[in-house]
Amino acid sequence: MALAMQKRNNVRLPPEVNRVLYVRNLPYKITSDEMYDIFGKYGAIRQIRVGNTPETRGTAFVVYEDIFDAKNARDHLSGFNVCNRYLVVLYYQSTKAFKQLDLDKKQDELDQMKAKYNISTEELRK
């Protein structure tokens, strides 16, 4: 056991690897218990969030206690067949997730500045 832990400490993982997995293409009727059965085989799970709104149905976030367990689960479950659907398992990347929100926020700020200083887009094009 000590040898296995020592081996883990010497491994360098790519920067995109983290403990949070983003899972797509899930069956809409899948439950959290079924998710724990599928993903729990690869290590201790801290949390599973299954999407329940129309925009997030078929997706889930799986948070592992250990980064190596998350890597192992992603390697084994990406492309895994669940109810005739092939899972897409990705590492969660917060920069990509919030990029659209940042763009929307910047556009709102720009619109407010244009309104404040009474500038129209047509004036800028001249």
N, CA, C and O atoms as a GROMACS GRO file, in nm:
protein
  504
    1MET      N    1   0.082  -0.120   0.000
    1MET     CA    2   0.000   0.000   0.000
    1MET      C    3   0.086   0.126   0.000
    1MET      O    4   0.056   0.222  -0.071
    2ALA      N    5   0.194   0.126   0.078
    2ALA     CA    6   0.282   0.242   0.084
    2ALA      C    7   0.348   0.264  -0.051
    2ALA      O    8   0.371   0.378  -0.092
    3LEU      N    9   0.380   0.155  -0.120
    3LEU     CA   10   0.442   0.167  -0.252
    3LEU      C   11   0.346   0.232  -0.352
    3LEU      O   12   0.387   0.314  -0.435
    4ALA      N   13   0.218   0.196  -0.343
    4ALA     CA   14   0.118   0.255  -0.433
    4ALA      C   15   0.103   0.404  -0.406
    4ALA      O   16   0.092   0.482  -0.501
    5MET      N   17   0.102   0.445  -0.280
    5MET     CA   18   0.090   0.588  -0.247
    5MET      C   19   0.214   0.664  -0.292
    5MET      O   20   0.203   0.777  -0.340
    6GLN      N   21   0.331   0.604  -0.278
    6GLN     CA   22   0.454   0.669  -0.322
    6GLN      C   23   0.453   0.687  -0.474
    6GLN      O   24   0.498   0.789  -0.525
    7LYS      N   25   0.402   0.587  -0.545
    7LYS     CA   26   0.394   0.595  -0.691
    7LYS      C   27   0.299   0.708  -0.733
    7LYS      O   28   0.326   0.781  -0.828
    8ARG      N   29   0.187   0.722  -0.661
    8ARG     CA   30   0.091   0.829  -0.691
    8ARG      C   31   0.151   0.967  -0.671
    8ARG      O   32   0.124   1.058  -0.749
    9ASN      N   33   0.233   0.982  -0.569
    9ASN     CA   34   0.292   1.112  -0.540
    9ASN      C   35   0.393   1.154  -0.645
    9ASN      O   36   0.418   1.274  -0.662
   10ASN      N   37   0.452   1.059  -0.717
   10ASN     CA   38   0.552   1.091  -0.817
   10ASN      C   39   0.493   1.117  -0.955
   10ASN      O   40   0.566   1.156  -1.047
   11VAL      N   41   0.363   1.096  -0.973
   11VAL     CA   42   0.299   1.112  -1.103
   11VAL      C   43   0.261   1.258  -1.125
   11VAL      O   44   0.201   1.322  -1.038
   12ARG      N   45   0.298   1.309  -1.242
   12ARG     CA   46   0.256   1.445  -1.279
   12ARG      C   47   0.136   1.434  -1.371
   12ARG      O   48   0.140   1.368  -1.474
   13LEU      N   49   0.030   1.500  -1.332
   13LEU     CA   50  -0.093   1.498  -1.411
   13LEU      C   51  -0.102   1.623  -1.498
   13LEU      O   52  -0.048   1.727  -1.462
   14PRO      N   53  -0.170   1.612  -1.612
   14PRO     CA   54  -0.192   1.731  -1.696
   14PRO      C   55  -0.270   1.837  -1.617
   14PRO      O   56  -0.343   1.803  -1.524
   15PRO      N   57  -0.255   1.964  -1.653
   15PRO     CA   58  -0.319   2.071  -1.576
   15PRO      C   59  -0.472   2.068  -1.579
   15PRO      O   60  -0.535   2.120  -1.487
   16GLU      N   61  -0.532   2.009  -1.681
   16GLU     CA   62  -0.680   2.008  -1.687
   16GLU      C   63  -0.742   1.904  -1.595
   16GLU      O   64  -0.863   1.907  -1.573
   17VAL      N   65  -0.663   1.813  -1.541
   17VAL     CA   66  -0.716   1.708  -1.454
   17VAL      C   67  -0.754   1.768  -1.319
   17VAL      O   68  -0.674   1.838  -1.257
   18ASN      N   69  -0.877   1.741  -1.276
   18ASN     CA   70  -0.919   1.782  -1.141
   18ASN      C   71  -1.019   1.682  -1.086
   18ASN      O   72  -1.052   1.584  -1.152
   19ARG      N   73  -1.068   1.707  -0.967
   19ARG     CA   74  -1.155   1.612  -0.897
   19ARG      C   75  -1.300   1.617  -0.946
   19ARG      O   76  -1.379   1.529  -0.912
   20VAL      N   77  -1.334   1.717  -1.022
   20VAL     CA   78  -1.472   1.736  -1.066
   20VAL      C   79  -1.486   1.690  -1.211
   20VAL      O   80  -1.415   1.736  -1.299
   21LEU      N   81  -1.580   1.598  -1.233
   21LEU     CA   82  -1.609   1.549  -1.368
   21LEU      C   83  -1.743   1.604  -1.414
   21LEU      O   84  -1.838   1.613  -1.336
   22TYR      N   85  -1.749   1.641  -1.540
   22TYR     CA   86  -1.874   1.685  -1.603
   22TYR      C   87  -1.917   1.573  -1.696
   22TYR      O   88  -1.843   1.536  -1.788
   23VAL      N   89  -2.037   1.520  -1.674
   23VAL     CA   90  -2.086   1.405  -1.750
   23VAL      C   91  -2.203   1.450  -1.836
   23VAL      O   92  -2.297   1.511  -1.787
   24ARG      N   93  -2.195   1.418  -1.966
   24ARG     CA   94  -2.302   1.452  -2.061
   24ARG      C   95  -2.358   1.325  -2.122
   24ARG      O   96  -2.302   1.216  -2.108
   25ASN      N   97  -2.471   1.341  -2.190
   25ASN     CA   98  -2.537   1.233  -2.263
   25ASN      C   99  -2.590   1.124  -2.169
   25ASN      O  100  -2.592   1.006  -2.204
   26LEU      N  101  -2.633   1.166  -2.051
   26LEU     CA  102  -2.694   1.071  -1.957
   26LEU      C  103  -2.840   1.048  -1.994
   26LEU      O  104  -2.904   1.136  -2.051
   27PRO      N  105  -2.892   0.930  -1.961
   27PRO     CA  106  -3.037   0.910  -1.979
   27PRO      C  107  -3.112   1.008  -1.887
   27PRO      O  108  -3.069   1.033  -1.775
   28TYR      N  109  -3.222   1.063  -1.934
   28TYR     CA  110  -3.297   1.162  -1.857
   28TYR      C  111  -3.353   1.106  -1.728
   28TYR      O  112  -3.373   1.179  -1.631
   29LYS      N  113  -3.379   0.977  -1.725
   29LYS     CA  114  -3.442   0.916  -1.607
   29LYS      C  115  -3.342   0.864  -1.504
   29LYS      O  116  -3.384   0.801  -1.406
   30ILE      N  117  -3.212   0.888  -1.522
   30ILE     CA  118  -3.113   0.833  -1.430
   30ILE      C  119  -3.124   0.902  -1.294
   30ILE      O  120  -3.149   1.022  -1.286
   31THR      N  121  -3.105   0.824  -1.188
   31THR     CA  122  -3.115   0.876  -1.052
   31THR      C  123  -2.975   0.894  -0.994
   31THR      O  124  -2.877   0.843  -1.048
   32SER      N  125  -2.968   0.965  -0.883
   32SER     CA  126  -2.840   0.984  -0.814
   32SER      C  127  -2.786   0.851  -0.763
   32SER      O  128  -2.665   0.828  -0.766
   33ASP      N  129  -2.875   0.763  -0.718
   33ASP     CA  130  -2.830   0.632  -0.668
   33ASP      C  131  -2.764   0.551  -0.780
   33ASP      O  132  -2.663   0.484  -0.758
   34GLU      N  133  -2.822   0.556  -0.899
   34GLU     CA  134  -2.761   0.486  -1.012
   34GLU      C  135  -2.627   0.548  -1.049
   34GLU      O  136  -2.534   0.478  -1.088
   35MET      N  137  -2.617   0.680  -1.036
   35MET     CA  138  -2.490   0.746  -1.062
   35MET      C  139  -2.384   0.703  -0.961
   35MET      O  140  -2.268   0.679  -0.997
   36TYR      N  141  -2.424   0.692  -0.834
   36TYR     CA  142  -2.330   0.645  -0.731
   36TYR      C  143  -2.285   0.502  -0.761
   36TYR      O  144  -2.169   0.467  -0.739
   37ASP      N  145  -2.377   0.418  -0.811
   37ASP     CA  146  -2.340   0.281  -0.846
   37ASP      C  147  -2.237   0.278  -0.959
   37ASP      O  148  -2.141   0.200  -0.954
   38ILE      N  149  -2.257   0.362  -1.060
   38ILE     CA  150  -2.167   0.362  -1.176
   38ILE      C  151  -2.032   0.424  -1.140
   38ILE      O  152  -1.927   0.365  -1.168
   39PHE      N  153  -2.034   0.542  -1.079
   39PHE     CA  154  -1.910   0.616  -1.055
   39PHE      C  155  -1.841   0.578  -0.925
   39PHE      O  156  -1.721   0.601  -0.909
   40GLY      N  157  -1.914   0.519  -0.832
   40GLY     CA  158  -1.857   0.483  -0.702
   40GLY      C  159  -1.757   0.370  -0.709
   40GLY      O  160  -1.680   0.350  -0.615
   41LYS      N  161  -1.756   0.296  -0.818
   41LYS     CA  162  -1.660   0.186  -0.834
   41LYS      C  163  -1.517   0.235  -0.844
   41LYS      O  164  -1.423   0.157  -0.824
   42TYR      N  165  -1.498   0.362  -0.875
   42TYR     CA  166  -1.364   0.414  -0.901
   42TYR      C  167  -1.307   0.495  -0.786
   42TYR      O  168  -1.196   0.546  -0.796
   43GLY      N  169  -1.381   0.508  -0.677
   43GLY     CA  170  -1.328   0.579  -0.562
   43GLY      C  171  -1.437   0.648  -0.483
   43GLY      O  172  -1.555   0.647  -0.519
   44ALA      N  173  -1.394   0.710  -0.373
   44ALA     CA  174  -1.488   0.780  -0.284
   44ALA      C  175  -1.540   0.905  -0.352
   44ALA      O  176  -1.464   0.985  -0.406
   45ILE      N  177  -1.671   0.920  -0.348
   45ILE     CA  178  -1.738   1.034  -0.411
   45ILE      C  179  -1.782   1.132  -0.304
   45ILE      O  180  -1.842   1.093  -0.203
   46ARG      N  181  -1.751   1.257  -0.325
   46ARG     CA  182  -1.794   1.362  -0.232
   46ARG      C  183  -1.936   1.408  -0.265
   46ARG      O  184  -2.017   1.428  -0.174
   47GLN      N  185  -1.966   1.424  -0.394
   47GLN     CA  186  -2.097   1.478  -0.431
   47GLN      C  187  -2.130   1.444  -0.576
   47GLN      O  188  -2.041   1.438  -0.661
   48ILE      N  189  -2.259   1.423  -0.602
   48ILE     CA  190  -2.308   1.407  -0.739
   48ILE      C  191  -2.427   1.501  -0.755
   48ILE      O  192  -2.519   1.501  -0.674
   49ARG      N  193  -2.424   1.580  -0.862
   49ARG     CA  194  -2.535   1.668  -0.894
   49ARG      C  195  -2.587   1.632  -1.033
   49ARG      O  196  -2.515   1.647  -1.132
   50VAL      N  197  -2.709   1.585  -1.041
   50VAL     CA  198  -2.771   1.548  -1.168
   50VAL      C  199  -2.860   1.664  -1.212
   50VAL      O  200  -2.938   1.716  -1.132
   51GLY      N  201  -2.848   1.705  -1.339
   51GLY     CA  202  -2.927   1.816  -1.391
   51GLY      C  203  -3.076   1.784  -1.393
   51GLY      O  204  -3.116   1.674  -1.432
   52ASN      N  205  -3.157   1.881  -1.352
   52ASN     CA  206  -3.301   1.856  -1.346
   52ASN      C  207  -3.384   1.963  -1.416
   52ASN      O  208  -3.506   1.954  -1.418
   53THR      N  209  -3.320   2.065  -1.474
   53THR     CA  210  -3.394   2.165  -1.551
   53THR      C  211  -3.389   2.125  -1.698
   53THR      O  212  -3.306   2.043  -1.737
   54PRO      N  213  -3.475   2.182  -1.780
   54PRO     CA  214  -3.472   2.146  -1.923
   54PRO      C  215  -3.336   2.170  -1.989
   54PRO      O  216  -3.299   2.097  -2.081
   55GLU      N  217  -3.261   2.272  -1.944
   55GLU     CA  218  -3.130   2.300  -2.003
   55GLU      C  219  -3.023   2.203  -1.955
   55GLU      O  220  -2.926   2.177  -2.027
   56THR      N  221  -3.039   2.148  -1.834
   56THR     CA  222  -2.933   2.065  -1.777
   56THR      C  223  -2.967   1.916  -1.772
   56THR      O  224  -2.889   1.836  -1.722
   57ARG      N  225  -3.083   1.879  -1.824
   57ARG     CA  226  -3.118   1.737  -1.824
   57ARG      C  227  -3.016   1.660  -1.906
   57ARG      O  228  -2.969   1.706  -2.010
   58GLY      N  229  -2.982   1.540  -1.858
   58GLY     CA  230  -2.886   1.458  -1.928
   58GLY      C  231  -2.741   1.489  -1.894
   58GLY      O  232  -2.649   1.435  -1.955
   59THR      N  233  -2.722   1.578  -1.795
   59THR     CA  234  -2.586   1.611  -1.752
   59THR      C  235  -2.575   1.592  -1.602
   59THR      O  236  -2.675   1.584  -1.531
   60ALA      N  237  -2.450   1.583  -1.554
   60ALA     CA  238  -2.426   1.571  -1.411
   60ALA      C  239  -2.283   1.615  -1.379
   60ALA      O  240  -2.196   1.617  -1.466
   61PHE      N  241  -2.263   1.650  -1.254
   61PHE     CA  242  -2.130   1.676  -1.201
   61PHE      C  243  -2.101   1.570  -1.096
   61PHE      O  244  -2.185   1.542  -1.010
   62VAL      N  245  -1.983   1.511  -1.104
   62VAL     CA  246  -1.940   1.411  -1.006
   62VAL      C  247  -1.811   1.463  -0.944
   62VAL      O  248  -1.713   1.489  -1.014
   63VAL      N  249  -1.813   1.478  -0.811
   63VAL     CA  250  -1.696   1.529  -0.739
   63VAL      C  251  -1.637   1.415  -0.658
   63VAL      O  252  -1.703   1.359  -0.570
   64TYR      N  253  -1.512   1.382  -0.687
   64TYR     CA  254  -1.440   1.276  -0.615
   64TYR      C  255  -1.359   1.336  -0.502
   64TYR      O  256  -1.323   1.454  -0.504
   65GLU      N  257  -1.329   1.253  -0.402
   65GLU     CA  258  -1.241   1.293  -0.292
   65GLU      C  259  -1.097   1.305  -0.341
   65GLU      O  260  -1.023   1.391  -0.294
   66ASP      N  261  -1.056   1.220  -0.434
   66ASP     CA  262  -0.917   1.213  -0.478
   66ASP      C  263  -0.908   1.236  -0.628
   66ASP      O  264  -0.991   1.186  -0.704
   67ILE      N  265  -0.810   1.311  -0.670
   67ILE     CA  266  -0.792   1.345  -0.811
   67ILE      C  267  -0.760   1.222  -0.895
   67ILE      O  268  -0.799   1.214  -1.012
   68PHE      N  269  -0.689   1.125  -0.837
   68PHE     CA  270  -0.653   1.005  -0.912
   68PHE      C  271  -0.776   0.916  -0.935
   68PHE      O  272  -0.785   0.848  -1.038
   69ASP      N  273  -0.870   0.918  -0.842
   69ASP     CA  274  -0.995   0.844  -0.861
   69ASP      C  275  -1.075   0.906  -0.975
   69ASP      O  276  -1.134   0.835  -1.057
   70ALA      N  277  -1.077   1.039  -0.980
   70ALA     CA  278  -1.148   1.109  -1.087
   70ALA      C  279  -1.086   1.076  -1.223
   70ALA      O  280  -1.157   1.053  -1.320
   71LYS      N  281  -0.954   1.075  -1.229
   71LYS     CA  282  -0.885   1.043  -1.354
   71LYS      C  283  -0.916   0.901  -1.398
   71LYS      O  284  -0.940   0.875  -1.516
   72ASN      N  285  -0.914   0.808  -1.303
   72ASN     CA  286  -0.943   0.668  -1.333
   72ASN      C  287  -1.087   0.653  -1.384
   72ASN      O  288  -1.111   0.582  -1.482
   73ALA      N  289  -1.182   0.720  -1.319
   73ALA     CA  290  -1.322   0.713  -1.361
   73ALA      C  291  -1.339   0.771  -1.501
   73ALA      O  292  -1.409   0.714  -1.584
   74ARG      N  293  -1.276   0.885  -1.527
   74ARG     CA  294  -1.288   0.945  -1.660
   74ARG      C  295  -1.230   0.854  -1.767
   74ARG      O  296  -1.289   0.838  -1.874
   75ASP      N  297  -1.115   0.795  -1.739
   75ASP     CA  298  -1.051   0.706  -1.836
   75ASP      C  299  -1.137   0.584  -1.866
   75ASP      O  300  -1.142   0.538  -1.980
   76HIS      N  301  -1.204   0.531  -1.765
   76HIS     CA  302  -1.281   0.408  -1.783
   76HIS      C  303  -1.426   0.431  -1.829
   76HIS      O  304  -1.483   0.348  -1.900
   77LEU      N  305  -1.485   0.544  -1.790
   77LEU     CA  306  -1.628   0.564  -1.817
   77LEU      C  307  -1.658   0.650  -1.939
   77LEU      O  308  -1.773   0.656  -1.982
   78SER      N  309  -1.560   0.716  -1.994
   78SER     CA  310  -1.585   0.794  -2.115
   78SER      C  311  -1.614   0.696  -2.229
   78SER      O  312  -1.529   0.615  -2.266
   79GLY      N  313  -1.734   0.704  -2.284
   79GLY     CA  314  -1.776   0.610  -2.388
   79GLY      C  315  -1.850   0.489  -2.332
   79GLY      O  316  -1.889   0.401  -2.409
   80PHE      N  317  -1.870   0.485  -2.202
   80PHE     CA  318  -1.942   0.374  -2.137
   80PHE      C  319  -2.090   0.379  -2.177
   80PHE      O  320  -2.149   0.487  -2.180
   81ASN      N  321  -2.149   0.264  -2.206
   81ASN     CA  322  -2.288   0.257  -2.251
   81ASN      C  323  -2.381   0.244  -2.131
   81ASN      O  324  -2.371   0.148  -2.054
   82VAL      N  325  -2.472   0.340  -2.116
   82VAL     CA  326  -2.574   0.338  -2.011
   82VAL      C  327  -2.709   0.357  -2.079
   82VAL      O  328  -2.736   0.463  -2.135
   83CYS      N  329  -2.793   0.255  -2.074
   83CYS     CA  330  -2.927   0.262  -2.134
   83CYS      C  331  -2.920   0.303  -2.282
   83CYS      O  332  -2.994   0.390  -2.326
   84ASN      N  333  -2.830   0.241  -2.356
   84ASN     CA  334  -2.810   0.268  -2.499
   84ASN      C  335  -2.766   0.411  -2.528
   84ASN      O  336  -2.792   0.463  -2.637
   85ARG      N  337  -2.700   0.474  -2.432
   85ARG     CA  338  -2.641   0.607  -2.452
   85ARG      C  339  -2.495   0.599  -2.410
   85ARG      O  340  -2.464   0.542  -2.306
   86TYR      N  341  -2.406   0.656  -2.490
   86TYR     CA  342  -2.264   0.654  -2.459
   86TYR      C  343  -2.227   0.780  -2.380
   86TYR      O  344  -2.247   0.892  -2.428
   87LEU      N  345  -2.174   0.761  -2.261
   87LEU     CA  346  -2.142   0.874  -2.175
   87LEU      C  347  -2.024   0.954  -2.230
   87LEU      O  348  -1.930   0.899  -2.287
   88VAL      N  349  -2.033   1.084  -2.212
   88VAL     CA  350  -1.922   1.174  -2.241
   88VAL      C  351  -1.877   1.229  -2.106
   88VAL      O  352  -1.949   1.305  -2.042
   89VAL      N  353  -1.757   1.190  -2.065
   89VAL     CA  354  -1.706   1.230  -1.934
   89VAL      C  355  -1.586   1.323  -1.956
   89VAL      O  356  -1.487   1.285  -2.018
   90LEU      N  357  -1.599   1.445  -1.904
   90LEU     CA  358  -1.496   1.547  -1.921
   90LEU      C  359  -1.455   1.601  -1.784
   90LEU      O  360  -1.530   1.589  -1.687
   91TYR      N  361  -1.337   1.660  -1.777
   91TYR     CA  362  -1.298   1.731  -1.657
   91TYR      C  363  -1.370   1.866  -1.658
   91TYR      O  364  -1.377   1.932  -1.761
   92TYR      N  365  -1.423   1.904  -1.543
   92TYR     CA  366  -1.489   2.033  -1.532
   92TYR      C  367  -1.385   2.144  -1.543
   92TYR      O  368  -1.282   2.141  -1.475
   93GLN      N  369  -1.413   2.242  -1.628
   93GLN     CA  370  -1.322   2.355  -1.646
   93GLN      C  371  -1.400   2.483  -1.618
   93GLN      O  372  -1.481   2.527  -1.700
   94SER      N  373  -1.373   2.543  -1.503
   94SER     CA  374  -1.449   2.661  -1.462
   94SER      C  375  -1.428   2.778  -1.557
   94SER      O  376  -1.518   2.860  -1.574
   95THR      N  377  -1.311   2.788  -1.618
   95THR     CA  378  -1.287   2.900  -1.709
   95THR      C  379  -1.381   2.895  -1.828
   95THR      O  380  -1.430   2.999  -1.872
   96LYS      N  381  -1.406   2.776  -1.880
   96LYS     CA  382  -1.500   2.764  -1.992
   96LYS      C  383  -1.643   2.784  -1.947
   96LYS      O  384  -1.724   2.841  -2.020
   97ALA      N  385  -1.675   2.737  -1.828
   97ALA     CA  386  -1.812   2.745  -1.779
   97ALA      C  387  -1.856   2.890  -1.758
   97ALA      O  388  -1.971   2.924  -1.785
   98PHE      N  389  -1.765   2.974  -1.711
   98PHE     CA  390  -1.802   3.112  -1.680
   98PHE      C  391  -1.766   3.210  -1.790
   98PHE      O  392  -1.790   3.330  -1.775
   99LYS      N  393  -1.709   3.162  -1.899
   99LYS     CA  394  -1.669   3.251  -2.008
   99LYS      C  395  -1.790   3.324  -2.067
   99LYS      O  396  -1.784   3.445  -2.088
  100GLN      N  397  -1.899   3.252  -2.093
  100GLN     CA  398  -2.018   3.314  -2.150
  100GLN      C  399  -2.080   3.413  -2.052
  100GLN      O  400  -2.129   3.519  -2.092
  101LEU      N  401  -2.078   3.379  -1.922
  101LEU     CA  402  -2.132   3.471  -1.822
  101LEU      C  403  -2.051   3.600  -1.820
  101LEU      O  404  -2.107   3.709  -1.810
  102ASP      N  405  -1.918   3.589  -1.831
  102ASP     CA  406  -1.833   3.707  -1.833
  102ASP      C  407  -1.862   3.791  -1.956
  102ASP      O  408  -1.867   3.914  -1.947
  103LEU      N  409  -1.881   3.728  -2.072
  103LEU     CA  410  -1.912   3.802  -2.194
  103LEU      C  411  -2.044   3.877  -2.180
  103LEU      O  412  -2.054   3.993  -2.219
  104ASP      N  413  -2.145   3.811  -2.124
  104ASP     CA  414  -2.274   3.876  -2.105
  104ASP      C  415  -2.262   3.994  -2.010
  104ASP      O  416  -2.323   4.099  -2.032
  105LYS      N  417  -2.184   3.976  -1.903
  105LYS     CA  418  -2.166   4.083  -1.806
  105LYS      C  419  -2.095   4.202  -1.869
  105LYS      O  420  -2.134   4.317  -1.847
  106LYS      N  421  -1.991   4.176  -1.948
  106LYS     CA  422  -1.917   4.284  -2.015
  106LYS      C  423  -2.007   4.356  -2.116
  106LYS      O  424  -1.999   4.478  -2.129
  107GLN      N  425  -2.093   4.282  -2.187
  107GLN     CA  426  -2.185   4.345  -2.283
  107GLN      C  427  -2.284   4.435  -2.209
  107GLN      O  428  -2.314   4.545  -2.257
  108ASP      N  429  -2.333   4.391  -2.095
  108ASP     CA  430  -2.424   4.474  -2.016
  108ASP      C  431  -2.355   4.602  -1.970
  108ASP      O  432  -2.413   4.711  -1.975
  109GLU      N  433  -2.230   4.589  -1.923
  109GLU     CA  434  -2.155   4.707  -1.880
  109GLU      C  435  -2.134   4.804  -1.996
  109GLU      O  436  -2.145   4.925  -1.979
  110LEU      N  437  -2.104   4.750  -2.113
  110LEU     CA  438  -2.084   4.834  -2.232
  110LEU      C  439  -2.213   4.907  -2.268
  110LEU      O  440  -2.211   5.026  -2.300
  111ASP      N  441  -2.325   4.836  -2.263
  111ASP     CA  442  -2.454   4.898  -2.294
  111ASP      C  443  -2.488   5.009  -2.194
  111ASP      O  444  -2.543   5.112  -2.231
  112GLN      N  445  -2.455   4.986  -2.068
  112GLN     CA  446  -2.480   5.089  -1.966
  112GLN      C  447  -2.394   5.213  -1.990
  112GLN      O  448  -2.441   5.326  -1.976
  113MET      N  449  -2.268   5.190  -2.027
  113MET     CA  450  -2.178   5.304  -2.055
  113MET      C  451  -2.227   5.382  -2.177
  113MET      O  452  -2.224   5.505  -2.177
  114LYS      N  453  -2.273   5.310  -2.281
  114LYS     CA  454  -2.326   5.378  -2.399
  114LYS      C  455  -2.448   5.462  -2.363
  114LYS      O  456  -2.462   5.575  -2.411
  115ALA      N  457  -2.535   5.408  -2.280
  115ALA     CA  458  -2.654   5.481  -2.240
  115ALA      C  459  -2.617   5.602  -2.153
  115ALA      O  460  -2.677   5.708  -2.165
  116LYS      N  461  -2.519   5.585  -2.065
  116LYS     CA  462  -2.477   5.692  -1.975
  116LYS      C  463  -2.420   5.810  -2.052
  116LYS      O  464  -2.449   5.926  -2.020
  117TYR      N  465  -2.339   5.781  -2.153
  117TYR     CA  466  -2.274   5.887  -2.228
  117TYR      C  467  -2.345   5.918  -2.360
  117TYR      O  468  -2.293   5.993  -2.443
  118ASN      N  469  -2.463   5.861  -2.379
  118ASN     CA  470  -2.546   5.889  -2.495
  118ASN      C  471  -2.473   5.860  -2.626
  118ASN      O  472  -2.470   5.944  -2.716
  119ILE      N  473  -2.415   5.742  -2.636
  119ILE     CA  474  -2.342   5.702  -2.756
  119ILE      C  475  -2.420   5.591  -2.825
  119ILE      O  476  -2.464   5.496  -2.761
  120SER      N  477  -2.437   5.604  -2.956
  120SER     CA  478  -2.504   5.497  -3.030
  120SER      C  479  -2.401   5.423  -3.114
  120SER      O  480  -2.293   5.477  -3.142
  121THR      N  481  -2.432   5.303  -3.154
  121THR     CA  482  -2.341   5.222  -3.232
  121THR      C  483  -2.319   5.282  -3.370
  121THR      O  484  -2.210   5.270  -3.426
  122GLU      N  485  -2.420   5.348  -3.427
  122GLU     CA  486  -2.407   5.410  -3.558
  122GLU      C  487  -2.305   5.523  -3.558
  122GLU      O  488  -2.234   5.543  -3.656
  123GLU      N  489  -2.297   5.598  -3.447
  123GLU     CA  490  -2.199   5.707  -3.436
  123GLU      C  491  -2.058   5.651  -3.438
  123GLU      O  492  -1.967   5.714  -3.492
  124LEU      N  493  -2.038   5.537  -3.380
  124LEU     CA  494  -1.904   5.478  -3.373
  124LEU      C  495  -1.857   5.428  -3.510
  124LEU      O  496  -1.737   5.425  -3.536
  125ARG      N  497  -1.948   5.391  -3.595
  125ARG     CA  498  -1.911   5.337  -3.727
  125ARG      C  499  -1.866   5.445  -3.824
  125ARG      O  500  -1.799   5.414  -3.923
  126LYS      N  501  -1.901   5.569  -3.800
  126LYS     CA  502  -1.868   5.681  -3.893
  126LYS      C  503  -1.723   5.715  -3.891
  126LYS      O  504  -1.680   5.805  -3.963
   0.00000   0.00000   0.00000
